[in-house]
Amino acid sequence: MEIRSLENTTTEELLAVFNTSFSDYIVPFHLSLEQLELKITADKIDVKLSVGAFESEKLAGFILFAEKEEDGKRIVYNAGTGVIQEFRGQGLVRKMYDYRLPLFKERKTDVLILEVIEGNDPAIRAYQNLGFKIVRRLLCFNGIIDIKEKKSEIVIKEIETFQWEVVRSFWDIEPSWQSSIPVLDRILQDCRILGAYKDEQLVGYAIYNPAVRKVYQIAVDKNKRNQGIGTQLFSAIGEMTDGQAISVNNIDDSSVNTAAFLENTVGLKNWGSQFEMKKELK
């Protein structure tokens, strides 16, 4: 078994192993080539940084890595780990991490981060054995937006000049990797950025990607909550979806009001949860 970079592996080859390795996952799923390409772009995956385990030149397992710098820290994210069933039990995940750790240290990486489905106990134990610790629980929602309420004093329109320093003041919690600023900056041109205005003042916003029907961020001014602003933002998104389901993933479970709002007001379902795990390298 040889461990090496995925830079010379085709997306088609990666797709085949990705779908095979996740076919019996705790939450089985299957990607098309276009969906995998979108994931590579959206998650900021670096194929040169990513690694694979090869048996007789055939890919048997992989870890997709992405990297960002935020708040003075260099962070590496595991955007997906998969091993074909027949090669499991050989410690390939540890071997792939061991292969990459010298490079991470050389690049002065501060933190390794990943998400794992709650209930996937073998994976959780494997990452804990590698030194990762659970830092928070993230809730995942999907479904068809079902909103009847309309607030005429709230005006929803697209934001033309988007400034992170303005909307960041609306946050209660830091977003997970896929919804973080360095990652979203790469795909904002593909998203609809909606602003909620009351008396011509920005009081809330949402970032929605119609290609994957995903809401990456939504937040309301802390001094303007419980006034139907979030409801109207989701109502506007609902008009864009033509009755199709959307997803809102990785809501910190400490945000109890947000979870209740998504279920009770927007009509989405909490289909599962993930643990965010981190390993400090310094």
HUDA-V121630 format. One record per backbone hydrogen bond with DSSP energy under -1.0 kcal/mol. CO is the residue of the C=O (numbers start at 1). NH is the residue of the N-H. Records with the same first field share a line. If there is no record, write none. Layout:
# HUDA-V121630
CO: NH / NH
This chain:
# HUDA-V121630
2: 54
4: 52
6: 9
10: 14
11: 15
12: 16
13: 17
14: 18
15: 19
16: 20
17: 21
18: 22
22: 25
32: 36
33: 37
34: 38
35: 39
36: 40
37: 41
38: 42
39: 43
40: 45
46: 50
47: 6
50: 6
51: 63
52: 4
53: 60 / 61
54: 2
55: 58
58: 55
60: 84
61: 53
62: 82
63: 51
64: 79
65: 46
66: 77
68: 75
70: 73
73: 70
74: 110 / 111
75: 68
76: 113
77: 66
80: 64
82: 62
84: 87
85: 88
91: 95
92: 96
93: 97
94: 98
95: 99
96: 100
97: 101
100: 104
101: 105
102: 106
103: 107
104: 109
105: 108
110: 281
111: 76
112: 279
113: 78
114: 277
116: 275
117: 120
119: 121
120: 124
121: 125
122: 126
123: 127
124: 128
125: 129
127: 132
128: 131
133: 278
136: 276
137: 253
138: 274
139: 251
140: 271 / 272
141: 248
142: 269
143: 246
151: 154
155: 197
157: 195
163: 166 / 167
164: 168
167: 170
168: 171
176: 179
177: 180
180: 184
181: 185
184: 187 / 188
187: 190
188: 191
192: 208
193: 159
194: 206
195: 157
196: 203 / 204
197: 155
198: 201
201: 198
203: 221
204: 196
205: 219
206: 194
207: 216 / 217
208: 192
209: 213 / 214
213: 247
214: 209
217: 207
219: 205
221: 224
228: 232
229: 233
230: 234
231: 235
232: 236
233: 237
234: 238
235: 239
237: 240
241: 244
246: 143
247: 215
248: 141
251: 139
252: 255
254: 256
255: 259
256: 260
257: 261
258: 262
259: 263
260: 264
261: 265 / 266
262: 268
266: 146
269: 142 / 271
272: 140
273: 118
274: 138
275: 116
276: 135 / 136
277: 114
278: 133
279: 112
